[in-house]
Amino acid sequence: MKKFKTTLIIIISIITLSIIIYFLPLDGIASKIPFFNRFYTNTILEIITINGKATVSINGEDYGQTPLTINELSPGEYTVELEKISDSENFYKKQTLNIKLTKNTTSRVEIEIGPAGILHGAILYYTPQGSLDKDKGALSVLCDIKDSKIYIDGEYIKKAPIIANKLKAKEYELEVVADSYEKLTIPILIEDGYLLNVKSFLFPIPIIFETEIDAQE
């Protein structure tokens, strides 16, 4: 009888645990348990604003000013708000960026905020990618400018978007080019077993009008 009770308890425990694992987000639970949470909160987010500083809010919480390196974040979806610090009130719009953080990776926001909500730079983050050979990763590139061209280490790949383009896991130089827009050049790291997502933004090249005085000279 005692053996039967023990067996019954074990069976019920296994069934209960299986239900918890199947229906509940295990990562979210583990990230809140002491000791175990260190394995789930080692995600890093770097935020850099070029040519100026910005205040940073993540999921509604104030994180100070750029540049920032935020450690021990839990994996998940984050909303990053950037407001450029300027003496000119209402000259720069607050920017809202969505980024997904994956366990054991470093994501980066490297952006220049221009007037009228124009951006130049990139958001880079990783997601796990199945069906990849050993020492292989993948790259996806989106751009806010239609017909922008993508180059990797100086070699033309194709027009954006690039979706899950398989690459050897190593460092590369990524270039995003479009007519009448400033070129974006950034270093990227392709990680073994991961898809690197790049959302890119390009500034228009300023138009310089020739004045009548300049023409006479």
N, C-alpha and C positions, 0 to 999 in steps of 0.2 A: 504493500500500500504506500509506503514511504517513497519507494522508487518511482511509483506511478505519479505521485504528487510532484516529485522533483522533475521528472520528464515533462509533465504538463506545464510546469512553471517555465522550463527552458523553451518549450514550443511557443507558449504565449509571449515570452520575451522576444524571441526571434521574429514572430509575426508583427509585434508592436514596433520593433526597431525597423523592420522592413517598410512598414507603413510610413513611419517618420521620414526615412530616407527618401521614399518615393514621392511623398506629397509636400514635404517642407524643403525650403532652400538651405541645404546643409552648409554651404559656404557662409550664409548669413548667421546661422547658429554658431558655427565654429569660430567665427570672427569675434564673438562676444564672450567666449569662454577663456578665462585666464590661462596662460601658457600656450594654448592652441592658437590664440588670436595672433601671435607673432608670425605664424605661417600664413595668415590670411590678410594681414595689414602691412605687408612689405611692398606695397605698390607705391610708386613714386610719380608725382606730377610736377613738371617744371613749367613755369610760366614766365616768359620774357616779352617785354614790349620794347620794340626798337624805336630809337629817337624819342624817348620820353618815358615817363612812369605812368602807371595806372593803378587805381584801387581794385582789389580783387575780392569778389564774393563767390563762394562755392556752395551751391544748394542753400542759398540764403544766409550763409554764415560768413562774416567778415574775416579775411585772411591777411589784411594789410596791403602793402604796395609791392609792385614788381621791382626787381626780379625776385621770384620766389621758387624755392624747392620744397615741396611738401611731401614728407615721408609718412609711412605707416597709414596709408589710406586703404580702406576696404575696396575690393573689386566692385564694380557696378557702374551705373549711368550717373553722370554728374553734369550739372548745369553751371557753367563758369560765366560770371558777369565781369566785364572789364570797363572801367570808366576812366578815360585819360585825364590826367591832372593838367589843368590849363587855367591861365588867367582869363581867357576868353570864355565867358559863360555861354553854354549851349552851342559852342562851335564844334564840339566832338560829341557824337552820339554814344550812349552806352551800348556796348556790344554783348550779346548773349550767345555763347558757344556751347554746344553739347558735345561731350566726349565720354567714351567708354573706357574704363580702366580695367585691366586684366591683371590677375595675381602674378607676382614675380616679374613685372615689366615696368619700364619707365616711359611715361607718355610726356609729350612736350607741346606746349603752345608757344609759338614764336611769331609774333604779330606786330606789324606797325599799324597804328590806328590813324587814319587820315580824316579830313573833314567830310561831311555828308555821308558818313557811314562807310567810307571806302577803306578796304583792308589790303595789306600786302604781307604775305607770310604764309604760315602753314600750321595746321593742327596734325600731330602725329600720334597714333596710338596702335597698340597691338591687340589682335584677337587670335585665339588658337585656331590652327588650320590643319584639318585632317588630310589624309591621303597624300602626304608629301614624302619624297625620298629622304634618306639620311643626309644631313648637312644642307637641306633645302628649306627655303622659306618662300614667301610670296609677297607681292606688292600690289596695292590698289591705289590709284591716284585720281582724285576728282579736282576739278578747277571751276571757279565761278565764271570763267570766261570761255565762251564757245569757241571751238576750233583751236584751242591751245595745244601746243605740241610738247611731247614728253621726251626728254633725253636722259639716258643713264650713262655716266662716264663718257659723255660726249657723243654717244651713239643714239641716233634717232630711233625711238621705239614705235610710237604711233600717236595719234591725236587722243586727247583725254575724252572720255575716261579710260583708264586702264583697270581691269578687274582681275584680281588674283593672278597676276603675272608671276610665274615661278622663277626664282633666282637662287643662286648659290648663297648660303648664309655667310655674309661678310659686309664690309662697308662699301658704300657707293656714293657718287655725287649725282644728285637728282636736279635736273633743270626743267622748269616749266616756262615755255616761251609762247607769246602771242603777239601778233602785229599790233603796233601802237600801244603796247603795254610794257612795263618794266619787267625784265627777266627775273625769275626767282631761282636762286641756286642754294641748295641746302644739302648738307651731308646726311645720309640715312644709313641705318644699320638693319640689315635683314637678319632676323633671328631664326635659328633652326626650329621648325615646327610651328612658326607663327606667321600670320598675315599682318604686314605693316600697312595701316590705312593712313593715307595722306590727303587731307583736305587743303587745297591751296587757293590763294587769293592773290590777284595781281593789281597793282596800281596802274592807271593810265599814264602814259608819258605826257608831261605838261606840254601844252601848245604855246610856243613863243611867237607872238605877233610882231612883225617888223613894223616899227613906227615910221612915219614920214621922214623924220630927221635921220634915222638910220639909213633909209633908202637913199637920201640925198648924199650922205657920206660915202 
